[in-house]
Amino acid sequence: QVQLVESGGGLVQAGDSLRLSCAASGRTFSSYAMGWFRQAPGKEREFVAVISVGGGFTTYYADYVKCRFTITRDNAKNKVYLQTNSINQEDTDVYSCAADPSARYDGSWYPQYWGKGTQVNVSS
């Protein structure tokens, strides 16, 4: 029902800025809460951030990324973004975009729709 395609990943240097994007198609983009997850090899997928369907675009971040990552959305372009101004090697993960008709802002969000992910590798 919803197609999600991530882009913007690749090899970056520690301390660099990085902006990931997710393009959505299918059902109306503005009707879905959007978010980002990440996963390292051998580890479970972890929540990064979520942004609300509309209104004031309420956001919620995992504690470990607060004040370092920012999630935004542009409904006119059917896109959601994840940006950091100082990435580090611990951020080396596959980042996946996700969507759901509703959102949770307490760290217990389980979205229905997922993108394939984009790989981010951070060098020293």
C-alpha positions in Angstrom: 0.0 0.0 0.0 2.9 2.3 0.7 6.3 2.2 -1.2 9.3 3.7 0.5 12.8 4.2 -1.1 15.7 5.5 0.9 18.7 7.4 -0.5 21.7 9.4 0.6 23.8 6.7 2.2 27.4 5.9 1.5 30.9 6.3 2.9 31.5 9.4 5.0 34.1 10.7 7.4 33.6 11.0 11.1 32.5 14.5 12.0 30.8 15.0 8.6 27.2 16.1 8.1 24.8 13.6 6.5 21.3 13.8 5.2 19.3 10.8 4.4 16.0 11.0 2.4 13.0 8.7 1.9 10.6 9.1 -1.0 7.1 7.7 -0.5 4.5 6.7 -3.0 1.1 4.9 -2.9 -1.3 6.1 -0.3 -1.3 9.7 0.7 2.0 10.6 2.3 0.5 13.2 4.5 -1.8 10.6 6.1 1.1 8.6 7.6 3.5 9.1 10.5 7.1 8.6 9.2 10.2 7.5 10.9 13.7 6.0 10.8 15.3 2.9 12.2 18.8 1.6 11.9 20.5 -1.8 12.3 24.1 -3.0 12.6 25.2 -6.5 11.6 24.4 -9.0 14.4 22.3 -6.6 16.3 18.6 -5.9 16.5 17.0 -3.1 14.6 16.7 0.1 16.8 14.4 3.1 16.6 15.9 6.4 15.7 13.2 9.0 15.2 9.5 9.5 14.2 7.5 12.5 13.0 3.7 12.9 13.2 1.2 12.8 10.4 0.5 16.6 10.4 -0.4 19.5 12.6 2.8 20.8 14.3 4.9 17.8 13.1 5.5 16.4 16.5 8.8 14.5 16.8 10.3 11.9 19.1 13.9 10.7 19.2 15.7 7.8 20.8 17.6 9.0 23.8 21.0 8.1 22.3 20.5 10.4 19.3 18.8 13.4 20.9 20.5 16.7 20.0 22.5 15.0 17.3 19.9 13.8 14.7 17.0 15.7 13.3 13.9 14.3 11.5 11.9 16.5 9.1 9.2 15.9 6.4 8.1 17.7 3.3 4.5 16.6 2.4 4.6 18.5 -0.8 7.5 16.4 -2.0 6.4 13.2 -0.3 9.7 12.9 1.5 11.0 12.5 5.0 14.6 13.3 6.0 17.1 12.3 8.7 20.1 14.6 9.3 23.0 14.8 11.6 25.7 17.5 11.7 28.3 15.3 13.2 28.3 11.6 12.4 30.5 9.1 14.1 31.6 5.5 13.6 29.0 4.2 16.0 26.4 5.5 13.4 27.6 2.9 10.8 24.3 1.1 10.1 21.7 0.3 7.5 19.1 3.0 7.9 15.5 2.2 7.0 12.5 4.5 6.5 9.2 3.4 7.9 5.5 4.5 7.8 2.3 3.9 9.7 -1.2 5.5 9.9 -0.6 6.2 13.5 2.5 7.0 15.7 3.8 6.5 19.2 6.0 8.9 20.9 7.2 6.7 23.8 9.7 4.4 22.0 7.0 1.8 21.3 6.3 2.5 17.6 5.7 -0.5 15.4 5.2 0.7 11.8 3.6 -1.4 9.1 5.5 -0.3 6.0 9.3 -0.3 5.4 11.8 0.6 2.8 14.8 -1.6 1.8 17.3 0.6 3.6 20.4 2.6 2.8 23.9 1.7 4.0 25.9 4.3 5.9 29.6 3.6 6.5 31.6 6.0 8.7 35.4 6.1 8.6 37.8 7.7 11.1 
